Amino acid sequence: MRGTGKLARAFRSEESGATAVEYALIVAGISAVIIVIVGTTGTALNDSLFNKVATALVG
């Protein structure tokens, strides 16, 4: 029974798993923001710049 108590205390004091989860959540949040920005900017860029270039090349 003593070994179980030591194991439980060690498990509670170990924070590397929690830190890894926190970093994963931060990375996921930043990735979501980047995806939204690139999606919005990419569509606007495609509609304006690339279509003008394509029209100039064709015609």
N, CA, C and O atoms as a Tripos MOL2 file, in Angstrom:
@<TRIPOS>MOLECULE
protein
  236   235    59     0     0
PROTEIN
NO_CHARGES

@<TRIPOS>ATOM
      1 N           0.8040   -1.1860    0.0000 N.3       1 MET1
      2 CA          0.0000    0.0000    0.0000 C.3       1 MET1
      3 C           0.8570    1.2640    0.0000 C.2       1 MET1
      4 O           0.4510    2.2920   -0.5420 O.2       1 MET1
      5 N           2.0340    1.1880    0.6040 N.am      2 ARG2
      6 CA          2.9130    2.3560    0.6440 C.3       2 ARG2
      7 C           3.3730    2.7660   -0.7520 C.2       2 ARG2
      8 O           3.4730    3.9530   -1.0630 O.2       2 ARG2
      9 N           3.6460    1.7840   -1.5720 N.am      3 GLY3
     10 CA          4.0940    2.0810   -2.9310 C.3       3 GLY3
     11 C           3.0360    2.8330   -3.7190 C.2       3 GLY3
     12 O           3.3580    3.6950   -4.5370 O.2       3 GLY3
     13 N           1.7740    2.5080   -3.4720 N.am      4 THR4
     14 CA          0.6840    3.1840   -4.1680 C.3       4 THR4
     15 C           0.6080    4.6530   -3.7630 C.2       4 THR4
     16 O           0.3650    5.5160   -4.6070 O.2       4 THR4
     17 N           0.8120    4.9410   -2.4950 N.am      5 GLY5
     18 CA          0.7970    6.3320   -2.0280 C.3       5 GLY5
     19 C           1.9220    7.1420   -2.6400 C.2       5 GLY5
     20 O           1.7210    8.2860   -3.0460 O.2       5 GLY5
     21 N           3.1110    6.5480   -2.7080 N.am      6 LYS6
     22 CA          4.2430    7.2380   -3.3270 C.3       6 LYS6
     23 C           3.9690    7.4890   -4.8080 C.2       6 LYS6
     24 O           4.2670    8.5560   -5.3430 O.2       6 LYS6
     25 N           3.3980    6.4850   -5.4470 N.am      7 LEU7
     26 CA          3.0880    6.6170   -6.8700 C.3       7 LEU7
     27 C           2.0510    7.7200   -7.0970 C.2       7 LEU7
     28 O           2.1680    8.5000   -8.0420 O.2       7 LEU7
     29 N           1.0410    7.7820   -6.2340 N.am      8 ALA8
     30 CA          0.0050    8.8130   -6.3640 C.3       8 ALA8
     31 C           0.5930   10.2040   -6.1490 C.2       8 ALA8
     32 O           0.2490   11.1340   -6.8780 O.2       8 ALA8
     33 N           1.4740   10.3620   -5.1630 N.am      9 ARG9
     34 CA          2.1090   11.6610   -4.9240 C.3       9 ARG9
     35 C           2.9920   12.0590   -6.1050 C.2       9 ARG9
     36 O           2.9990   13.2170   -6.5220 O.2       9 ARG9
     37 N           3.7220   11.1070   -6.6310 N.am     10 ALA10
     38 CA          4.5830   11.3980   -7.7800 C.3      10 ALA10
     39 C           3.7470   11.7920   -8.9940 C.2      10 ALA10
     40 O           4.1230   12.6850   -9.7530 O.2      10 ALA10
     41 N           2.6170   11.1240   -9.1710 N.am     11 PHE11
     42 CA          1.7420   11.4220  -10.3060 C.3      11 PHE11
     43 C           1.1570   12.8290  -10.1800 C.2      11 PHE11
     44 O           1.0640   13.5480  -11.1750 O.2      11 PHE11
     45 N           0.7650   13.2270   -8.9720 N.am     12 ARG12
     46 CA          0.2000   14.5590   -8.7560 C.3      12 ARG12
     47 C           1.2330   15.6580   -8.9330 C.2      12 ARG12
     48 O           0.9030   16.7520   -9.3900 O.2      12 ARG12
     49 N           2.4720   15.3820   -8.5780 N.am     13 SER13
     50 CA          3.5020   16.4200   -8.6730 C.3      13 SER13
     51 C           4.1070   16.5220  -10.0700 C.2      13 SER13
     52 O           4.7660   17.5120  -10.3850 O.2      13 SER13
     53 N           3.8960   15.5320  -10.8900 N.am     14 GLU14
     54 CA          4.4360   15.5410  -12.2570 C.3      14 GLU14
     55 C           3.5930   16.4740  -13.1210 C.2      14 GLU14
     56 O           2.3810   16.2900  -13.2340 O.2      14 GLU14
     57 N           4.2260   17.4720  -13.7300 N.am     15 GLU15
     58 CA          3.4950   18.4590  -14.5190 C.3      15 GLU15
     59 C           3.8680   18.4520  -15.9980 C.2      15 GLU15
     60 O           3.3470   19.2670  -16.7600 O.2      15 GLU15
     61 N           4.7400   17.5720  -16.4170 N.am     16 SER16
     62 CA          5.1730   17.6040  -17.8150 C.3      16 SER16
     63 C           4.0320   17.2480  -18.7600 C.2      16 SER16
     64 O           3.9640   17.7830  -19.8670 O.2      16 SER16
     65 N           3.1410   16.3600  -18.3500 N.am     17 GLY17
     66 CA          1.9900   16.0230  -19.1900 C.3      17 GLY17
     67 C           1.0560   17.2070  -19.3510 C.2      17 GLY17
     68 O           0.5560   17.4700  -20.4440 O.2      17 GLY17
     69 N           0.8220   17.9220  -18.2570 N.am     18 ALA18
     70 CA         -0.0440   19.1030  -18.3170 C.3      18 ALA18
     71 C           0.5850   20.1840  -19.1880 C.2      18 ALA18
     72 O          -0.1160   20.8640  -19.9370 O.2      18 ALA18
     73 N           1.8790   20.3440  -19.0970 N.am     19 THR19
     74 CA          2.5730   21.3350  -19.9140 C.3      19 THR19
     75 C           2.4650   20.9770  -21.3900 C.2      19 THR19
     76 O           2.2560   21.8530  -22.2290 O.2      19 THR19
     77 N           2.6060   19.7040  -21.7080 N.am     20 ALA20
     78 CA          2.4920   19.2710  -23.0990 C.3      20 ALA20
     79 C           1.0940   19.5460  -23.6370 C.2      20 ALA20
     80 O           0.9400   19.9750  -24.7800 O.2      20 ALA20
     81 N           0.0870   19.3040  -22.8260 N.am     21 VAL21
     82 CA         -1.2890   19.5720  -23.2490 C.3      21 VAL21
     83 C          -1.5000   21.0710  -23.4530 C.2      21 VAL21
     84 O          -2.1580   21.4790  -24.4100 O.2      21 VAL21
     85 N          -0.9520   21.8830  -22.5690 N.am     22 GLU22
     86 CA         -1.0820   23.3330  -22.7170 C.3      22 GLU22
     87 C          -0.4240   23.8190  -24.0020 C.2      22 GLU22
     88 O          -0.9950   24.6390  -24.7200 O.2      22 GLU22
     89 N           0.7590   23.3240  -24.2920 N.am     23 TYR23
     90 CA          1.4280   23.7060  -25.5380 C.3      23 TYR23
     91 C           0.6340   23.2310  -26.7500 C.2      23 TYR23
     92 O           0.5520   23.9450  -27.7500 O.2      23 TYR23
     93 N           0.0550   22.0480  -26.6760 N.am     24 ALA24
     94 CA         -0.7510   21.5400  -27.7880 C.3      24 ALA24
     95 C          -1.9680   22.4290  -28.0250 C.2      24 ALA24
     96 O          -2.3280   22.6920  -29.1730 O.2      24 ALA24
     97 N          -2.6000   22.8910  -26.9560 N.am     25 LEU25
     98 CA         -3.7510   23.7890  -27.1020 C.3      25 LEU25
     99 C          -3.3420   25.1340  -27.6910 C.2      25 LEU25
    100 O          -4.0710   25.7020  -28.5050 O.2      25 LEU25
    101 N          -2.1950   25.6430  -27.2900 N.am     26 ILE26
    102 CA         -1.7000   26.9040  -27.8470 C.3      26 ILE26
    103 C          -1.4220   26.7500  -29.3390 C.2      26 ILE26
    104 O          -1.8010   27.6090  -30.1340 O.2      26 ILE26
    105 N          -0.7670   25.6670  -29.7170 N.am     27 VAL27
    106 CA         -0.4570   25.4230  -31.1310 C.3      27 VAL27
    107 C          -1.7400   25.2570  -31.9340 C.2      27 VAL27
    108 O          -1.8350   25.7620  -33.0520 O.2      27 VAL27
    109 N          -2.7270   24.5590  -31.3820 N.am     28 ALA28
    110 CA         -4.0010   24.3810  -32.0800 C.3      28 ALA28
    111 C          -4.7050   25.7190  -32.2820 C.2      28 ALA28
    112 O          -5.2720   25.9670  -33.3470 O.2      28 ALA28
    113 N          -4.6720   26.5730  -31.2800 N.am     29 GLY29
    114 CA         -5.2930   27.8930  -31.4070 C.3      29 GLY29
    115 C          -4.6120   28.7580  -32.4460 C.2      29 GLY29
    116 O          -5.2750   29.4000  -33.2600 O.2      29 GLY29
    117 N          -3.2930   28.7760  -32.4210 N.am     30 ILE30
    118 CA         -2.5410   29.5570  -33.4040 C.3      30 ILE30
    119 C          -2.7820   29.0110  -34.8090 C.2      30 ILE30
    120 O          -2.9240   29.7810  -35.7580 O.2      30 ILE30
    121 N          -2.8270   27.6920  -34.9440 N.am     31 SER31
    122 CA         -3.0840   27.0790  -36.2520 C.3      31 SER31
    123 C          -4.4600   27.4640  -36.7810 C.2      31 SER31
    124 O          -4.6130   27.7500  -37.9680 O.2      31 SER31
    125 N          -5.4550   27.4730  -35.9100 N.am     32 ALA32
    126 CA         -6.8040   27.8500  -36.3340 C.3      32 ALA32
    127 C          -6.8370   29.2930  -36.8250 C.2      32 ALA32
    128 O          -7.4800   29.5930  -37.8320 O.2      32 ALA32
    129 N          -6.1550   30.1780  -36.1270 N.am     33 VAL33
    130 CA         -6.1040   31.5840  -36.5390 C.3      33 VAL33
    131 C          -5.4070   31.7150  -37.8880 C.2      33 VAL33
    132 O          -5.8680   32.4600  -38.7520 O.2      33 VAL33
    133 N          -4.3120   31.0070  -38.0760 N.am     34 ILE34
    134 CA         -3.5850   31.0650  -39.3500 C.3      34 ILE34
    135 C          -4.4490   30.5430  -40.4870 C.2      34 ILE34
    136 O          -4.4590   31.1240  -41.5730 O.2      34 ILE34
    137 N          -5.1740   29.4570  -40.2530 N.am     35 ILE35
    138 CA         -6.0360   28.8880  -41.2970 C.3      35 ILE35
    139 C          -7.1190   29.8850  -41.7000 C.2      35 ILE35
    140 O          -7.4050   30.0470  -42.8870 O.2      35 ILE35
    141 N          -7.7170   30.5500  -40.7230 N.am     36 VAL36
    142 CA         -8.7600   31.5360  -41.0280 C.3      36 VAL36
    143 C          -8.1750   32.7140  -41.8010 C.2      36 VAL36
    144 O          -8.7650   33.1600  -42.7850 O.2      36 VAL36
    145 N          -7.0300   33.2190  -41.3710 N.am     37 ILE37
    146 CA         -6.4170   34.3660  -42.0480 C.3      37 ILE37
    147 C          -6.0110   34.0080  -43.4710 C.2      37 ILE37
    148 O          -6.2770   34.7680  -44.4020 O.2      37 ILE37
    149 N          -5.3770   32.8670  -43.6440 N.am     38 VAL38
    150 CA         -4.9390   32.4640  -44.9830 C.3      38 VAL38
    151 C          -6.1430   32.1880  -45.8760 C.2      38 VAL38
    152 O          -6.1280   32.5200  -47.0610 O.2      38 VAL38
    153 N          -7.1810   31.5850  -45.3160 N.am     39 GLY39
    154 CA         -8.3860   31.3300  -46.1050 C.3      39 GLY39
    155 C          -9.0330   32.6110  -46.5880 C.2      39 GLY39
    156 O          -9.4350   32.7070  -47.7480 O.2      39 GLY39
    157 N          -9.1370   33.5780  -45.7240 N.am     40 THR40
    158 CA         -9.7420   34.8610  -46.0870 C.3      40 THR40
    159 C          -8.8580   35.6390  -47.0500 C.2      40 THR40
    160 O          -9.3320   36.1270  -48.0750 O.2      40 THR40
    161 N          -7.5970   35.7540  -46.7300 N.am     41 THR41
    162 CA         -6.6670   36.4960  -47.5710 C.3      41 THR41
    163 C          -6.4430   35.7860  -48.8980 C.2      41 THR41
    164 O          -6.3400   36.4300  -49.9420 O.2      41 THR41
    165 N          -6.3690   34.4780  -48.8600 N.am     42 GLY42
    166 CA         -6.1460   33.7150  -50.0830 C.3      42 GLY42
    167 C          -7.2680   33.8890  -51.0820 C.2      42 GLY42
    168 O          -7.0200   34.0240  -52.2800 O.2      42 GLY42
    169 N          -8.4990   33.8870  -50.6010 N.am     43 THR43
    170 CA         -9.6400   34.0850  -51.4890 C.3      43 THR43
    171 C          -9.6190   35.4780  -52.0980 C.2      43 THR43
    172 O          -9.8420   35.6330  -53.2980 O.2      43 THR43
    173 N          -9.3560   36.4800  -51.2940 N.am     44 ALA44
    174 CA         -9.2980   37.8530  -51.8020 C.3      44 ALA44
    175 C          -8.1510   38.0190  -52.7910 C.2      44 ALA44
    176 O          -8.3000   38.6860  -53.8140 O.2      44 ALA44
    177 N          -7.0160   37.4180  -52.4890 N.am     45 LEU45
    178 CA         -5.8550   37.5090  -53.3740 C.3      45 LEU45
    179 C          -6.1410   36.8130  -54.6960 C.2      45 LEU45
    180 O          -5.7780   37.3200  -55.7570 O.2      45 LEU45
    181 N          -6.7820   35.6650  -54.6370 N.am     46 ASN46
    182 CA         -7.1170   34.9300  -55.8520 C.3      46 ASN46
    183 C          -8.0890   35.7260  -56.7090 C.2      46 ASN46
    184 O          -7.9380   35.7890  -57.9290 O.2      46 ASN46
    185 N          -9.0740   36.3260  -56.0810 N.am     47 ASP47
    186 CA        -10.0690   37.0870  -56.8350 C.3      47 ASP47
    187 C          -9.4790   38.3280  -57.4830 C.2      47 ASP47
    188 O          -9.9040   38.7090  -58.5730 O.2      47 ASP47
    189 N          -8.5260   38.9560  -56.8510 N.am     48 SER48
    190 CA         -8.0130   40.2140  -57.3980 C.3      48 SER48
    191 C          -6.7560   40.0170  -58.2350 C.2      48 SER48
    192 O          -6.7640   40.2900  -59.4350 O.2      48 SER48
    193 N          -5.7130   39.5600  -57.6360 N.am     49 LEU49
    194 CA         -4.4080   39.5360  -58.2950 C.3      49 LEU49
    195 C          -4.3100   38.4550  -59.3630 C.2      49 LEU49
    196 O          -3.9700   38.7460  -60.5100 O.2      49 LEU49
    197 N          -4.6020   37.2220  -59.0020 N.am     50 PHE50
    198 CA         -4.3880   36.1230  -59.9370 C.3      50 PHE50
    199 C          -5.3220   36.1990  -61.1390 C.2      50 PHE50
    200 O          -4.9230   35.8450  -62.2480 O.2      50 PHE50
    201 N          -6.5440   36.6490  -60.9420 N.am     51 ASN51
    202 CA         -7.4530   36.7830  -62.0790 C.3      51 ASN51
    203 C          -6.9980   37.8930  -63.0200 C.2      51 ASN51
    204 O          -7.1540   37.7690  -64.2350 O.2      51 ASN51
    205 N          -6.4410   38.9700  -62.4840 N.am     52 LYS52
    206 CA         -5.9090   40.0410  -63.3360 C.3      52 LYS52
    207 C          -4.7170   39.5490  -64.1480 C.2      52 LYS52
    208 O          -4.5870   39.8640  -65.3310 O.2      52 LYS52
    209 N          -3.8540   38.7800  -63.5070 N.am     53 VAL53
    210 CA         -2.6920   38.2350  -64.2110 C.3      53 VAL53
    211 C          -3.1430   37.2580  -65.2890 C.2      53 VAL53
    212 O          -2.6240   37.2820  -66.4050 O.2      53 VAL53
    213 N          -4.0970   36.4070  -64.9660 N.am     54 ALA54
    214 CA         -4.5940   35.4390  -65.9470 C.3      54 ALA54
    215 C          -5.2440   36.1420  -67.1300 C.2      54 ALA54
    216 O          -5.0510   35.7340  -68.2750 O.2      54 ALA54
    217 N          -5.9970   37.1740  -66.8700 N.am     55 THR55
    218 CA         -6.6310   37.9370  -67.9440 C.3      55 THR55
    219 C          -5.5790   38.6180  -68.8160 C.2      55 THR55
    220 O          -5.7120   38.6430  -70.0400 O.2      55 THR55
    221 N          -4.5540   39.1620  -68.2070 N.am     56 ALA56
    222 CA         -3.4930   39.8270  -68.9650 C.3      56 ALA56
    223 C          -2.7200   38.8300  -69.8230 C.2      56 ALA56
    224 O          -2.3200   39.1540  -70.9410 O.2      56 ALA56
    225 N          -2.5090   37.6230  -69.3110 N.am     57 LEU57
    226 CA         -1.7770   36.6200  -70.0780 C.3      57 LEU57
    227 C          -2.5940   36.0950  -71.2480 C.2      57 LEU57
    228 O          -2.0470   35.8440  -72.3220 O.2      57 LEU57
    229 N          -3.8800   35.9270  -71.0550 N.am     58 VAL58
    230 CA         -4.7410   35.3860  -72.1030 C.3      58 VAL58
    231 C          -5.0210   36.4340  -73.1700 C.2      58 VAL58
    232 O          -5.0170   36.1370  -74.3650 O.2      58 VAL58
    233 N          -5.2580   37.6360  -72.7330 N.am     59 GLY59
    234 CA         -5.7870   38.5440  -73.6960 C.3      59 GLY59
    235 C          -5.0890   39.7370  -74.0820 C.2      59 GLY59
    236 O          -5.5800   40.4960  -74.9180 O.2      59 GLY59
@<TRIPOS>BOND
     1     1     2 1
     2     2     3 1
     3     3     4 2
     4     3     5 am
     5     5     6 1
     6     6     7 1
     7     7     8 2
     8     7     9 am
     9     9    10 1
    10    10    11 1
    11    11    12 2
    12    11    13 am
    13    13    14 1
    14    14    15 1
    15    15    16 2
    16    15    17 am
    17    17    18 1
    18    18    19 1
    19    19    20 2
    20    19    21 am
    21    21    22 1
    22    22    23 1
    23    23    24 2
    24    23    25 am
    25    25    26 1
    26    26    27 1
    27    27    28 2
    28    27    29 am
    29    29    30 1
    30    30    31 1
    31    31    32 2
    32    31    33 am
    33    33    34 1
    34    34    35 1
    35    35    36 2
    36    35    37 am
    37    37    38 1
    38    38    39 1
    39    39    40 2
    40    39    41 am
    41    41    42 1
    42    42    43 1
    43    43    44 2
    44    43    45 am
    45    45    46 1
    46    46    47 1
    47    47    48 2
    48    47    49 am
    49    49    50 1
    50    50    51 1
    51    51    52 2
    52    51    53 am
    53    53    54 1
    54    54    55 1
    55    55    56 2
    56    55    57 am
    57    57    58 1
    58    58    59 1
    59    59    60 2
    60    59    61 am
    61    61    62 1
    62    62    63 1
    63    63    64 2
    64    63    65 am
    65    65    66 1
    66    66    67 1
    67    67    68 2
    68    67    69 am
    69    69    70 1
    70    70    71 1
    71    71    72 2
    72    71    73 am
    73    73    74 1
    74    74    75 1
    75    75    76 2
    76    75    77 am
    77    77    78 1
    78    78    79 1
    79    79    80 2
    80    79    81 am
    81    81    82 1
    82    82    83 1
    83    83    84 2
    84    83    85 am
    85    85    86 1
    86    86    87 1
    87    87    88 2
    88    87    89 am
    89    89    90 1
    90    90    91 1
    91    91    92 2
    92    91    93 am
    93    93    94 1
    94    94    95 1
    95    95    96 2
    96    95    97 am
    97    97    98 1
    98    98    99 1
    99    99   100 2
   100    99   101 am
   101   101   102 1
   102   102   103 1
   103   103   104 2
   104   103   105 am
   105   105   106 1
   106   106   107 1
   107   107   108 2
   108   107   109 am
   109   109   110 1
   110   110   111 1
   111   111   112 2
   112   111   113 am
   113   113   114 1
   114   114   115 1
   115   115   116 2
   116   115   117 am
   117   117   118 1
   118   118   119 1
   119   119   120 2
   120   119   121 am
   121   121   122 1
   122   122   123 1
   123   123   124 2
   124   123   125 am
   125   125   126 1
   126   126   127 1
   127   127   128 2
   128   127   129 am
   129   129   130 1
   130   130   131 1
   131   131   132 2
   132   131   133 am
   133   133   134 1
   134   134   135 1
   135   135   136 2
   136   135   137 am
   137   137   138 1
   138   138   139 1
   139   139   140 2
   140   139   141 am
   141   141   142 1
   142   142   143 1
   143   143   144 2
   144   143   145 am
   145   145   146 1
   146   146   147 1
   147   147   148 2
   148   147   149 am
   149   149   150 1
   150   150   151 1
   151   151   152 2
   152   151   153 am
   153   153   154 1
   154   154   155 1
   155   155   156 2
   156   155   157 am
   157   157   158 1
   158   158   159 1
   159   159   160 2
   160   159   161 am
   161   161   162 1
   162   162   163 1
   163   163   164 2
   164   163   165 am
   165   165   166 1
   166   166   167 1
   167   167   168 2
   168   167   169 am
   169   169   170 1
   170   170   171 1
   171   171   172 2
   172   171   173 am
   173   173   174 1
   174   174   175 1
   175   175   176 2
   176   175   177 am
   177   177   178 1
   178   178   179 1
   179   179   180 2
   180   179   181 am
   181   181   182 1
   182   182   183 1
   183   183   184 2
   184   183   185 am
   185   185   186 1
   186   186   187 1
   187   187   188 2
   188   187   189 am
   189   189   190 1
   190   190   191 1
   191   191   192 2
   192   191   193 am
   193   193   194 1
   194   194   195 1
   195   195   196 2
   196   195   197 am
   197   197   198 1
   198   198   199 1
   199   199   200 2
   200   199   201 am
   201   201   202 1
   202   202   203 1
   203   203   204 2
   204   203   205 am
   205   205   206 1
   206   206   207 1
   207   207   208 2
   208   207   209 am
   209   209   210 1
   210   210   211 1
   211   211   212 2
   212   211   213 am
   213   213   214 1
   214   214   215 1
   215   215   216 2
   216   215   217 am
   217   217   218 1
   218   218   219 1
   219   219   220 2
   220   219   221 am
   221   221   222 1
   222   222   223 1
   223   223   224 2
   224   223   225 am
   225   225   226 1
   226   226   227 1
   227   227   228 2
   228   227   229 am
   229   229   230 1
   230   230   231 1
   231   231   232 2
   232   231   233 am
   233   233   234 1
   234   234   235 1
   235   235   236 2
@<TRIPOS>SUBSTRUCTURE
     1 MET1         2 RESIDUE 1 A MET
     2 ARG2         6 RESIDUE 1 A ARG
     3 GLY3        10 RESIDUE 1 A GLY
     4 THR4        14 RESIDUE 1 A THR
     5 GLY5        18 RESIDUE 1 A GLY
     6 LYS6        22 RESIDUE 1 A LYS
     7 LEU7        26 RESIDUE 1 A LEU
     8 ALA8        30 RESIDUE 1 A ALA
     9 ARG9        34 RESIDUE 1 A ARG
    10 ALA10       38 RESIDUE 1 A ALA
    11 PHE11       42 RESIDUE 1 A PHE
    12 ARG12       46 RESIDUE 1 A ARG
    13 SER13       50 RESIDUE 1 A SER
    14 GLU14       54 RESIDUE 1 A GLU
    15 GLU15       58 RESIDUE 1 A GLU
    16 SER16       62 RESIDUE 1 A SER
    17 GLY17       66 RESIDUE 1 A GLY
    18 ALA18       70 RESIDUE 1 A ALA
    19 THR19       74 RESIDUE 1 A THR
    20 ALA20       78 RESIDUE 1 A ALA
    21 VAL21       82 RESIDUE 1 A VAL
    22 GLU22       86 RESIDUE 1 A GLU
    23 TYR23       90 RESIDUE 1 A TYR
    24 ALA24       94 RESIDUE 1 A ALA
    25 LEU25       98 RESIDUE 1 A LEU
    26 ILE26      102 RESIDUE 1 A ILE
    27 VAL27      106 RESIDUE 1 A VAL
    28 ALA28      110 RESIDUE 1 A ALA
    29 GLY29      114 RESIDUE 1 A GLY
    30 ILE30      118 RESIDUE 1 A ILE
    31 SER31      122 RESIDUE 1 A SER
    32 ALA32      126 RESIDUE 1 A ALA
    33 VAL33      130 RESIDUE 1 A VAL
    34 ILE34      134 RESIDUE 1 A ILE
    35 ILE35      138 RESIDUE 1 A ILE
    36 VAL36      142 RESIDUE 1 A VAL
    37 ILE37      146 RESIDUE 1 A ILE
    38 VAL38      150 RESIDUE 1 A VAL
    39 GLY39      154 RESIDUE 1 A GLY
    40 THR40      158 RESIDUE 1 A THR
    41 THR41      162 RESIDUE 1 A THR
    42 GLY42      166 RESIDUE 1 A GLY
    43 THR43      170 RESIDUE 1 A THR
    44 ALA44      174 RESIDUE 1 A ALA
    45 LEU45      178 RESIDUE 1 A LEU
    46 ASN46      182 RESIDUE 1 A ASN
    47 ASP47      186 RESIDUE 1 A ASP
    48 SER48      190 RESIDUE 1 A SER
    49 LEU49      194 RESIDUE 1 A LEU
    50 PHE50      198 RESIDUE 1 A PHE
    51 ASN51      202 RESIDUE 1 A ASN
    52 LYS52      206 RESIDUE 1 A LYS
    53 VAL53      210 RESIDUE 1 A VAL
    54 ALA54      214 RESIDUE 1 A ALA
    55 THR55      218 RESIDUE 1 A THR
    56 ALA56      222 RESIDUE 1 A ALA
    57 LEU57      226 RESIDUE 1 A LEU
    58 VAL58      230 RESIDUE 1 A VAL
    59 GLY59      234 RESIDUE 1 A GLY
